[in-house]
Amino acid sequence: MNKIVRQHYPVANLPEDLREGLADDATVRIVLEVEDAADDSTLGPGDFQTGPGKPLTRTKALEAIKRFKALDRPAVSLEEAVAHIRGLRDEWDD
């Protein structure tokens, strides 16, 4: 991944649209990263891991939730979930 970081960058050197709300004599930390060209519509229920420093946007999270709900998976009770997890854990003890 390409990433450029500039510490203590003068606000006065920023483009006008990025200076909004900032004092002209202030300094900022700038991080530039190349965005992935992946299509957002391919996100699935397990795609919440976007890598370090790249949280899901609100839009992507809501879309992923809608797609997960559309799968219409059966609800699992707390007892069933605990029993399943304990069974998986106990496999390692054998």
Buried (B, 14 or more C-beta within 10 A) or exposed (E): EEEEEEEEBEBEEBEEEEBEEEEEEEBBEBEEEEEEEEEEEEBEEEBEEBEEEEEBEEEBEEBBEEBBEEEEEEEEEEEEEEEEEEEEEEEEEE
